Amino acid sequence: MRTGSLCDVIQTSQRSTRVGMKKPNAKQKEIVVRALKTQQRKGINIYAMFLPGSAVLEIADITRVERDDHGELKGFQRKGIRTHVQSIIEYLNQGDVLFPNAIILSLGSDVEFKQARGRDPQGVMDASVAGTLHIPILEEGKRLAWIVDGQQRSLALSETKNKNLPVPVIAFVSPDLEIQREQFILVNKAKPLPTRLINELLPEVGTMLPRDLSVRKLPSELCNILARDPNSPFKGIISRFSDGKKSVITDTAIEKMIARSLRPPIGALNQYRGFANQPADTDAMYKTIVLFWGVVREVFDDAWGLTPQKSRLMHSAGIRSVGILMDQIMLRAEGLAAPEDEIRNSLLRIAPYCCWTSGVWDGIGMEWNEIQSIDGHINRLADYLCRLDRELSRQNA
């Protein structure tokens, strides 16, 4: 048997006569590879190794983000970008290439590591131990490894003519999907990963994340609930990245509306954020959103549920503008005995001046369908709605 090969691929007993093969049992197929083992987070083993490029997809599945029948988020990979994969294939097919970019895998606990015997050289850094890693080969969809980073590279490596090119692989053992998602987000944070995908994954991650990511977690969590809860006025009309299809309202519009309402000092949801060691009161936030937007749906029923092309209320500009109006109305209504009545009366007062599906907005001099999702248009529409609310509320007092 050669001792210098990077990887020993173990097949069934009928094929065990190839060089570099051995047979663990009559049925089991596995890849055996030389690896270095270490630990970073307590209890989680990490392995560094080289594999022939074509072997990566023999042991690893590519999971794409989707929701199961119960609405739970599964997977964490974006959809493959064919043009990008093809460009990598063309590069690899040149033959004599340098491809040092590591693929990151999450491994199930059924892998086995056997430490190499012998003494370490004097003075060697005690950062890892050498040995062989045994990874079973299972059918697609049930494999022990998942690609956390390097989906498109792995696809390209499986299709290139240069199939024996050794590529670096870093793998950590964790069947915990939460840890896998955490690593996926952190690894891809500096890459052109769709913001909607990161935002949708964030609520599924419970560990501490960098501060700039954590502030996006709460709006996405609330958006998730609004999209699925039968009591939500937004049930069934929010497009999430995992759905793979368009609906009426983009999740980005909802998340931006919520994020603004969380800002101090006048955001209606800011009072529930929690301070110091107190947790955020997400139930109160959710009830506030459902209460206000439930009345919006009732008052503007002719504009609700239509596509943004037919209703600017359902457009990102409309959602965000009315969200600013929500802050103003809710801060007034929540101090009253019947807040829902105050919301309804406030919206009914401004309803005759609204042009969600036709007409011209007198206060801003724009056709109803001229309003776009840009800050200038959103601010002008929000200022007009809030000014109407203040003036008409004073007249009614």
Rosetta blueprint (number, residue, H / E / L):
1 M L
2 R L
3 T L
4 G L
5 S L
6 L L
7 C E
8 D E
9 V E
10 I E
11 Q L
12 T L
13 S H
14 Q H
15 R H
16 S L
17 T L
18 R L
19 V L
20 G L
21 M L
22 K L
23 K L
24 P L
25 N L
26 A L
27 K L
28 Q L
29 K L
30 E E
31 I E
32 V E
33 V E
34 R E
35 A E
36 L E
37 K E
38 T E
39 Q E
40 Q L
41 R L
42 K L
43 G L
44 I L
45 N E
46 I E
47 Y E
48 A E
49 M E
50 F E
51 L E
52 P E
53 G H
54 S H
55 A H
56 V H
57 L H
58 E H
59 I H
60 A E
61 D E
62 I L
63 T L
64 R E
65 V L
66 E E
67 R E
68 D L
69 D L
70 H L
71 G L
72 E L
73 L E
74 K E
75 G L
76 F L
77 Q E
78 R L
79 K L
80 G L
81 I L
82 R H
83 T H
84 H H
85 V H
86 Q H
87 S H
88 I H
89 I H
90 E H
91 Y H
92 L H
93 N L
94 Q L
95 G L
96 D L
97 V L
98 L L
99 F L
100 P L
101 N L
102 A L
103 I E
104 I E
105 L E
106 S E
107 L E
108 G L
109 S L
110 D L
111 V L
112 E E
113 F E
114 K E
115 Q E
116 A L
117 R L
118 G L
119 R L
120 D L
121 P L
122 Q L
123 G L
124 V L
125 M L
126 D L
127 A L
128 S L
129 V E
130 A E
131 G E
132 T E
133 L E
134 H E
135 I E
136 P E
137 I L
138 L L
139 E L
140 E L
141 G L
142 K L
143 R L
144 L L
145 A E
146 W E
147 I E
148 V E
149 D E
150 G L
151 Q H
152 Q H
153 R H
154 S H
155 L H
156 A H
157 L H
158 S H
159 E H
160 T L
161 K L
162 N L
163 K L
164 N L
165 L L
166 P E
167 V E
168 P E
169 V E
170 I E
171 A E
172 F E
173 V E
174 S L
175 P L
176 D L
177 L H
178 E H
179 I H
180 Q H
181 R H
182 E H
183 Q H
184 F H
185 I H
186 L H
187 V H
188 N H
189 K L
190 A L
191 K L
192 P L
193 L L
194 P L
195 T H
196 R H
197 L H
198 I H
199 N H
200 E H
201 L H
202 L H
203 P H
204 E H
205 V L
206 G L
207 T L
208 M L
209 L L
210 P L
211 R H
212 D H
213 L H
214 S H
215 V L
216 R L
217 K H
218 L H
219 P H
220 S H
221 E H
222 L H
223 C H
224 N H
225 I H
226 L H
227 A H
228 R H
229 D L
230 P L
231 N L
232 S L
233 P L
234 F L
235 K L
236 G L
237 I L
238 I E
239 S E
240 R L
241 F H
242 S H
243 D H
244 G L
245 K L
246 K L
247 S L
248 V L
249 I E
250 T E
251 D H
252 T H
253 A H
254 I H
255 E H
256 K H
257 M H
258 I H
259 A H
260 R H
261 S H
262 L L
263 R L
264 P L
265 P L
266 I L
267 G L
268 A L
269 L L
270 N H
271 Q H
272 Y H
273 R L
274 G L
275 F L
276 A L
277 N L
278 Q L
279 P L
280 A L
281 D L
282 T H
283 D H
284 A H
285 M H
286 Y H
287 K H
288 T H
289 I H
290 V H
291 L H
292 F H
293 W H
294 G H
295 V H
296 V H
297 R H
298 E H
299 V H
300 F L
301 D L
302 D L
303 A L
304 W L
305 G L
306 L L
307 T L
308 P L
309 Q L
310 K L
311 S L
312 R L
313 L L
314 M L
315 H L
316 S H
317 A H
318 G H
319 I H
320 R H
321 S H
322 V H
323 G H
324 I H
325 L H
326 M H
327 D H
328 Q H
329 I H
330 M H
331 L H
332 R H
333 A H
334 E L
335 G L
336 L L
337 A L
338 A L
339 P H
340 E H
341 D H
342 E H
343 I H
344 R H
345 N H
346 S H
347 L H
348 L H
349 R H
350 I H
351 A H
352 P H
353 Y H
354 C L
355 C L
356 W L
357 T L
358 S L
359 G L
360 V E
361 W E
362 D L
363 G L
364 I L
365 G L
366 M E
367 E E
368 W H
369 N H
370 E H
371 I L
372 Q L
373 S L
374 I L
375 D H
376 G H
377 H H
378 I H
379 N H
380 R H
381 L H
382 A H
383 D H
384 Y H
385 L H
386 C H
387 R H
388 L H
389 D H
390 R H
391 E H
392 L H
393 S H
394 R H
395 Q H
396 N H
397 A L
